[in-house]
Amino acid sequence: MGVFVGTLIGVLPGVGPVATISMLLPATFKMTPVGAIIMLAGIYYGAMYGGSTTSIPGQHPRGDCLHRHLP
């Protein structure tokens, strides 16, 4: 669940793993401590993968097409 939600939010431009964890931290308040840490780890790694999802189809690391046309 954490990886899926982290990937969904991590795909958004400008939202990194730290921002994703800070937005979804209240969702872990009612969980057990071990479950909450596992959930936060899943959110973090999902957000890391989600950030790379937008740059892979463009075949360049930043995800934008502007620097292809610059000298």
KEVO-55172 format. One record per residue (C-alpha): residue number from 1; residue in three letters; z, x, y. Coordinates in nm, 4 decimals, always signed. Last residue first. Layout:
REM residues N
<k:NUM&r:ALA&Z:Z&X:X&Y:Y> $
...
This chain:
REM residues 71
<k:71&r:PRO&Z:-2.7380&X:+2.3644&Y:+2.4294> $
<k:70&r:LEU&Z:-2.5961&X:+2.0107&Y:+2.4184> $
<k:69&r:HIS&Z:-2.7786&X:+1.7460&Y:+2.2188> $
<k:68&r:ARG&Z:-2.5774&X:+1.7808&Y:+1.8998> $
<k:67&r:HIS&Z:-2.2561&X:+1.7887&Y:+2.1061> $
<k:66&r:LEU&Z:-2.2861&X:+1.4224&Y:+2.1954> $
<k:65&r:CYS&Z:-2.3078&X:+1.2802&Y:+1.8451> $
<k:64&r:ASP&Z:-1.9367&X:+1.2227&Y:+1.7956> $
<k:63&r:GLY&Z:-1.7330&X:+1.2513&Y:+1.4764> $
<k:62&r:ARG&Z:-1.5583&X:+1.5763&Y:+1.5631> $
<k:61&r:PRO&Z:-1.6200&X:+1.7531&Y:+1.2324> $
<k:60&r:HIS&Z:-1.9915&X:+1.7075&Y:+1.1875> $
<k:59&r:GLN&Z:-2.1853&X:+1.5391&Y:+0.9101> $
<k:58&r:GLY&Z:-2.2130&X:+1.2073&Y:+1.0998> $
<k:57&r:PRO&Z:-2.1245&X:+1.0149&Y:+0.7837> $
<k:56&r:ILE&Z:-1.8189&X:+1.2430&Y:+0.7310> $
<k:55&r:SER&Z:-1.6764&X:+1.2141&Y:+1.0843> $
<k:54&r:THR&Z:-1.5568&X:+0.8530&Y:+1.0708> $
<k:53&r:THR&Z:-1.3863&X:+0.8904&Y:+0.7343> $
<k:52&r:SER&Z:-1.2064&X:+1.2101&Y:+0.8382> $
<k:51&r:GLY&Z:-0.9510&X:+1.0208&Y:+1.0456> $
<k:50&r:GLY&Z:-0.8946&X:+0.7775&Y:+0.7606> $
<k:49&r:TYR&Z:-0.8078&X:+1.0637&Y:+0.5253> $
<k:48&r:MET&Z:-0.5309&X:+1.1898&Y:+0.7547> $
<k:47&r:ALA&Z:-0.4191&X:+0.8290&Y:+0.8108> $
<k:46&r:GLY&Z:-0.3939&X:+0.7737&Y:+0.4363> $
<k:45&r:TYR&Z:-0.1955&X:+1.0952&Y:+0.4000> $
<k:44&r:TYR&Z:+0.0551&X:+0.9847&Y:+0.6641> $
<k:43&r:ILE&Z:+0.0774&X:+0.6241&Y:+0.5448> $
<k:42&r:GLY&Z:+0.1355&X:+0.7401&Y:+0.1879> $
<k:41&r:ALA&Z:+0.4111&X:+0.9763&Y:+0.3021> $
<k:40&r:LEU&Z:+0.5668&X:+0.6910&Y:+0.5033> $
<k:39&r:MET&Z:+0.5605&X:+0.4628&Y:+0.1966> $
<k:38&r:ILE&Z:+0.7165&X:+0.7309&Y:-0.0246> $
<k:37&r:ILE&Z:+0.9879&X:+0.7846&Y:+0.2360> $
<k:36&r:ALA&Z:+1.0512&X:+0.4086&Y:+0.2597> $
<k:35&r:GLY&Z:+1.0680&X:+0.3684&Y:-0.1179> $
<k:34&r:VAL&Z:+1.3250&X:+0.6464&Y:-0.1459> $
<k:33&r:PRO&Z:+1.5365&X:+0.5002&Y:+0.1350> $
<k:32&r:THR&Z:+1.5234&X:+0.1424&Y:-0.0011> $
<k:31&r:MET&Z:+1.3146&X:-0.0910&Y:+0.2100> $
<k:30&r:LYS&Z:+1.4223&X:-0.3222&Y:+0.4932> $
<k:29&r:PHE&Z:+1.3496&X:-0.0675&Y:+0.7691> $
<k:28&r:THR&Z:+1.0120&X:+0.0399&Y:+0.6264> $
<k:27&r:ALA&Z:+0.7891&X:-0.1939&Y:+0.8293> $
<k:26&r:PRO&Z:+0.9586&X:-0.0692&Y:+1.1478> $
<k:25&r:LEU&Z:+0.7931&X:+0.2736&Y:+1.0924> $
<k:24&r:LEU&Z:+0.4388&X:+0.1322&Y:+1.1002> $
<k:23&r:MET&Z:+0.3569&X:+0.2136&Y:+1.4629> $
<k:22&r:SER&Z:+0.5334&X:+0.5515&Y:+1.4553> $
<k:21&r:ILE&Z:+0.3619&X:+0.6438&Y:+1.1293> $
<k:20&r:THR&Z:+0.0199&X:+0.5577&Y:+1.2705> $
<k:19&r:ALA&Z:+0.0875&X:+0.7512&Y:+1.5903> $
<k:18&r:VAL&Z:+0.1842&X:+1.0583&Y:+1.3868> $
<k:17&r:PRO&Z:-0.1195&X:+1.0239&Y:+1.1586> $
<k:16&r:GLY&Z:-0.3706&X:+1.0058&Y:+1.4406> $
<k:15&r:VAL&Z:-0.5017&X:+0.7169&Y:+1.6457> $
<k:14&r:GLY&Z:-0.7709&X:+0.8298&Y:+1.8888> $
<k:13&r:PRO&Z:-1.0523&X:+0.6473&Y:+1.7146> $
<k:12&r:LEU&Z:-0.9436&X:+0.3852&Y:+1.4613> $
<k:11&r:VAL&Z:-1.0058&X:+0.5063&Y:+1.1072> $
<k:10&r:GLY&Z:-0.6387&X:+0.6044&Y:+1.0762> $
<k:9&r:ILE&Z:-0.5336&X:+0.2392&Y:+1.1041> $
<k:8&r:LEU&Z:-0.7204&X:+0.1296&Y:+0.7941> $
<k:7&r:THR&Z:-0.6454&X:+0.4550&Y:+0.6106> $
<k:6&r:GLY&Z:-0.2738&X:+0.4253&Y:+0.6788> $
<k:5&r:VAL&Z:-0.2773&X:+0.0641&Y:+0.5584> $
<k:4&r:PHE&Z:-0.4425&X:+0.1634&Y:+0.2307> $
<k:3&r:VAL&Z:-0.2282&X:+0.4733&Y:+0.1835> $
<k:2&r:GLY&Z:+0.0903&X:+0.2765&Y:+0.2452> $
<k:1&r:MET&Z:+0.0000&X:+0.0000&Y:+0.0000> $
